[in-house]
Amino acid sequence: QVQLVESGGGLVQAGGSLRLPCAASGGTLRNYLVGWFRQAPGKEREFVAAITWSGSNTYYSDSVKGRFTISRDNAKNTVYLQMNSLKPEDTAEYYCATDLKLGRDYSDSRAFGSWGQGTQVTVSS
């Protein structure tokens, strides 16, 4: 089973940017849709973005559309989440996920079988 490792989190001021890589080991991401989710304290895990295996289709939640960009480099077995114009409400633990169950919705966190350990993003006002 593929293992996922997120990195790139940290503390940033509002309006700033971060890029979060999600690197895979023990398997390839090449043939799989990958999603990014986030979870703030006391809240449920929520969908952020997803990208199909080829990168030809990307999907975003309304809250990040126009500010975040998901991309992938299959040669590097890595998916990226570029986050611009960050807001304090973007503060959360960010997770990448893959192994979407057949026929399930990519925005449903329960539909993914493999998860990384998360990386913390904190946006100060």
N, C-alpha and C positions, 0 to 999 in steps of 0.2 A: 504494500500500500504506500502511496506517495506521502511523503512528509512535507509539510509546508512551514516556512519560516518567514514571518514578517519582520521588517526592520524600518528604520527611518523616522520613527516617532520622536516626539520631543515637545519642548515648550516653545511656543511661537506667539508673537503679538498678533492681534487682530489685523487682518489685511495681508498677513504674511503667507508664505507658501511652504509646503513640505511635499516630498515625494516618498511614497511608501513602496518599496519592493516586496514582492512575495515570491520567494525562491523555493523551488521544489527539489527534493532529493529522493532517491529510492524509486524513482519512476518519472514518467514524462507528463508534462501538462499539455503536450502538443495537441492531443486529440480531445481536450476537455474544455468545457465552459468553466470559467473561473469567476467567482463573485467576491465582492468586498461587502462586509457588514460592519456595523459599529454598535457598541453598547455603552451607554452612559450609566453612571451609578443610579440604581433604583428604577431603571427603565429596561424595556425589553430590547433584545437585539433587533436592529433594523437594517433593512437593505440599503446599500449605498450605490453600488454599481456592479455591472457584470459585462463580460466580454466573451463572445463565442470563440471556438477553438481556432478559427482562422483569423480572428480579429476584425472580420468584416461587419460584425454587428455589435453595438454597444448599447447598454441600457443604464439609465440613471434614475435615482429617486428625484422627485421634484425639488427637494430641499438642497440638492447639490448640483443640479443641472445648470450648466453654464459656468460653473466654478471648478468642478472636478473633471479629470479626464482619466479614463482607464485605457491601458494599452498593454501589449505583450510582446515579448521577444522570445519566440519559441526556440531559437538557437541557444539562448541562455536559460531556457526553462524558467522564465521569470515573467511575472505580471506586475505592472506598476499602477499605482494610483497617484496621479499628480493632483495636488490640492492647492488651489489658489484662492485668494480673497477669503482667507479663513475667518470664521466668526467664532465667538465664544461658545455658541451652541453646537459647534462641531467637536467640542471636547468630548472624547470618548476613547474607549479601547477599540482599536480597529483590527478586524480579522479578515483573512482571506480564506476561501473555501473552494473545494472542487468535489468531483464525484457526485454530480447532480443526479438524483434518481430519475430513471426514465419516466418521462411524461409529467414531471413535476415542474412547478413554477420556480424560476430562477430567483425570484424575490422572496421566497419562503426559506428562511434559515433552516427549517426542519428537513428540507429536501436535500441537504448536502451531507455527504458522508465523511469528508476529510476536512479538517480545520487546522489552522496554525494556532500558535499560542497567544497571538495578539501583540500589538504594539500600542503604547499609550500616546495619544495626541492631546495636548493641552493648549488651548488658545486663550490668552489673557486679553482683557479689554483695555 
